[in-house]
Amino acid sequence: MISQLAKDNIESLVPAGERFKIVVTGYSMLPLLGYGRDTIVVRRTDDTEPIMGRIAMFRAKDRHIIVHRVIAVDGDNVTFQGDGNPYQREYAKRSDVVGVVEEVIREDGRTVSCTTRCWQRRERVWLWQPTIIRRYALAILRRMANLKRKK
């Protein structure tokens, strides 16, 4: 896990190409990334690396770190959307992208690469679902996650 100080300075602490781990804190990437149960391995990128379709970490306008999927790249402008939040979009400059998610470490210790066919198949199956189905599935997943956290 990364301290708050490190989060505030992650770009200066981790050079391009290097990897670091951070615990997922939020529901916006359900069901692929779960609140508190998953740790992600992020690889720092430079401004020239293709990121379309990838799960990326970026700095929002308020300087908070967010992890969402890249849904559009138009020159220096990048549009993000959480897999678990199909209605809200975030916008940032390409220079605000910190890195891309390379692996997910599950709570049982298993490491899942985000570049495998299996992972990409899971992404496609989830993202192809109609928004109404995703909405109800997400409501159930959030309730389950909240019940698990309260135990």
Summary of the structure (lengths in Angstrom):
residues: 151
radius of gyration: 15.0
end to end distance: 22.1
largest distance: 46.3
contacts: 423
relative contact order: 0.17
helix: 29%
strand: 32%
